[in-house]
Amino acid sequence: MNLLEMWQQMGWVAKAIAVVLFFMSMLSFGVAIERIYTFIQARKQSKLYAPQVAKHLKEGRLKDAIAVSNNKAYRYSHLAKVVLAGLQEYQFAQESGQGMSREDVLDTVRRAIQRASALTASDL
């Protein structure tokens, strides 16, 4: 029995279910393709982003590192999103002049990175 014969022997309820299942399969396939595209873009952009931001951080240029992290060229990069959260938190702690100890600043930055990691993981 081929598909055409099977379709001809189906009742209207079975045909409706088959049509719904077909469209759901196509939507599922589309989501899978989009996810694969997003993962590939994230990996590619993160590999390009890492050396750029590392160069600025080694030279002590925090504002430039933040600018690179905000760059639209790295909008899919999960690494840029996570590092940006840490850099912004560090910059805020430095500029606020709250007199926080080094350990407190590091703890605050670590928590910001953990929050950003959780949010980024849910986006992927």
TAMONOR-V746272 format. One record per pair of residues at least 6 apart in sequence whose ideal C-beta (glycine too) atoms are under 7 Angstrom apart, sorted by sequence separation. I is the first residue (numbers start at 0). J is the second residue. D is the distance in Angstrom with one decimal. If there is no record, write none. Layout:
I,J,D
I,J,D
//
This chain:
73,79,4.1
92,99,5.8
9,17,6.9
55,63,4.3
56,64,5.2
55,64,4.0
68,79,4.9
52,64,5.0
55,67,6.2
92,104,4.7
68,82,5.8
69,83,6.6
52,67,5.2
68,83,3.7
89,104,6.8
92,107,5.9
51,67,5.1
52,68,6.3
65,83,6.7
68,86,6.2
88,107,5.7
89,108,5.1
88,108,5.0
65,86,5.1
64,86,5.8
65,87,6.5
85,108,4.9
88,111,3.8
48,73,4.7
61,86,6.5
65,90,6.6
85,111,5.5
84,111,4.7
85,112,4.4
48,76,4.9
84,112,6.0
44,73,4.9
49,78,6.3
61,90,5.9
48,78,5.7
52,82,6.1
84,114,6.8
44,75,5.1
45,76,4.5
48,79,4.9
81,112,5.8
84,115,3.5
44,76,3.9
45,77,6.3
45,78,4.0
41,75,4.8
45,79,7.0
81,115,4.6
40,75,4.0
41,76,5.9
80,115,5.9
81,116,5.3
41,77,5.1
37,75,6.3
81,119,5.8
80,119,5.0
77,119,4.8
77,123,6.3
41,123,6.9
37,123,7.0
//
